[in-house]
């Protein structure tokens, strides 16, 4: 009986299997290992990008949209509190996210990290 070696599967949580929530530099709760600004929880108003790991292991990348359906720009001179019409105040959700590909997601993260508007334009072109 002692000839058999039993090795249980590793049940510890893998770092890449955790949902990640990103915000703009300066409003972060912490910086991850890649120096990306991150928030602790999804319910924070500061969350602008999400990396969600589904139960089957698939990864979903999402970016926050503004009222006009464009990628949200947190450093805009108009700010996020600009309300331009009755529809914006009543009907249009302030917390819409769009699923994007990894390339657009990484470009937006570069924008959040550096605040260089060129990264935002590149991410908009990618989607």
C-alpha positions in Angstrom: 0.0 0.0 0.0 2.9 2.4 0.6 3.9 2.2 -3.1 1.1 4.6 -4.1 1.8 8.3 -4.0 -1.2 10.6 -3.8 -0.9 14.2 -4.8 -4.0 16.2 -4.4 -4.8 18.8 -7.0 -3.8 22.3 -6.2 -6.9 24.0 -5.0 -5.4 27.4 -4.2 -6.7 30.4 -6.0 -4.6 31.4 -9.0 -3.8 35.1 -9.2 -5.0 35.2 -12.8 -8.4 33.7 -11.8 -9.4 36.7 -9.7 -11.6 39.5 -11.0 -9.7 42.7 -11.5 -11.1 46.3 -11.4 -9.1 49.2 -12.8 -9.4 53.0 -12.2 -7.4 56.1 -13.2 -4.0 56.8 -11.7 -4.4 58.9 -8.5 -7.7 57.3 -7.4 -6.5 53.8 -7.0 -6.7 51.7 -3.9 -3.5 49.9 -4.8 -1.1 49.3 -7.7 -0.8 45.8 -9.1 2.5 44.2 -10.1 2.3 45.9 -13.5 1.9 49.3 -12.0 -1.8 49.4 -13.1 -4.1 51.4 -10.8 -6.7 49.1 -9.2 -9.8 49.2 -7.0 -10.7 46.7 -4.4 -14.3 46.1 -5.4 -16.6 46.3 -8.4 -19.2 48.6 -6.7 -16.8 51.6 -6.5 -17.7 54.5 -8.7 -14.1 54.8 -9.6 -14.1 51.5 -11.6 -13.5 52.2 -15.3 -12.3 48.8 -16.6 -13.0 45.2 -15.6 -11.4 41.9 -16.1 -13.9 39.2 -15.2 -13.0 35.5 -15.0 -16.0 33.3 -15.6 -16.6 30.0 -14.0 -15.5 28.1 -17.1 -12.1 30.0 -17.1 -13.0 32.4 -20.0 -11.9 36.0 -19.4 -14.2 38.9 -20.3 -12.7 42.4 -20.7 -15.0 45.4 -20.3 -14.6 49.2 -20.5 -16.9 51.9 -19.1 -18.9 53.9 -21.6 -20.1 57.5 -21.3 -23.7 58.7 -22.2 -22.8 58.9 -25.9 -21.6 55.3 -26.1 -17.9 56.2 -26.3 -15.2 54.9 -24.0 -15.3 57.0 -20.8 -12.6 59.7 -20.4 -12.1 60.4 -16.7 -9.7 63.3 -17.4 -12.0 65.1 -19.8 -12.5 68.9 -19.2 -16.2 68.2 -19.3 -16.1 65.7 -16.5 -18.5 62.9 -15.8 -21.1 65.1 -14.2 -22.1 66.9 -17.5 -25.8 66.3 -18.0 -26.8 67.5 -21.4 -30.5 66.5 -21.8 -33.5 65.0 -20.2 -32.6 61.6 -21.7 -29.2 61.7 -20.0 -30.7 62.5 -16.6 -33.5 60.0 -16.7 -33.1 57.2 -19.3 -29.4 56.6 -19.9 -27.5 54.5 -17.5 -24.3 55.9 -16.0 -22.8 52.5 -15.5 -22.7 50.9 -18.9 -19.8 48.6 -19.8 -18.9 47.2 -23.2 -17.0 44.0 -23.8 -13.8 44.6 -25.8 -10.8 42.6 -27.0 -7.6 42.3 -25.1 -5.7 44.8 -27.3 -8.3 47.6 -26.7 -8.3 46.7 -23.0 -4.6 47.0 -22.7 -4.6 50.3 -24.6 -7.2 51.7 -22.2 -5.1 50.5 -19.2 -2.1 52.4 -20.6 -4.3 55.5 -20.9 -5.4 55.1 -17.2 -1.9 54.6 -16.1 -0.2 57.4 -18.1 -3.2 59.8 -18.8 -1.9 60.1 -22.4 -5.0 60.8 -24.5 -3.4 59.0 -27.5 -3.9 55.7 -25.8 -7.6 56.5 -25.4 -7.9 57.3 -29.1 -6.1 54.1 -30.1 -8.5 52.0 -27.9 -11.5 53.7 -29.5 -10.2 52.9 -32.9 -9.6 49.3 -31.9 -13.2 48.7 -31.0 
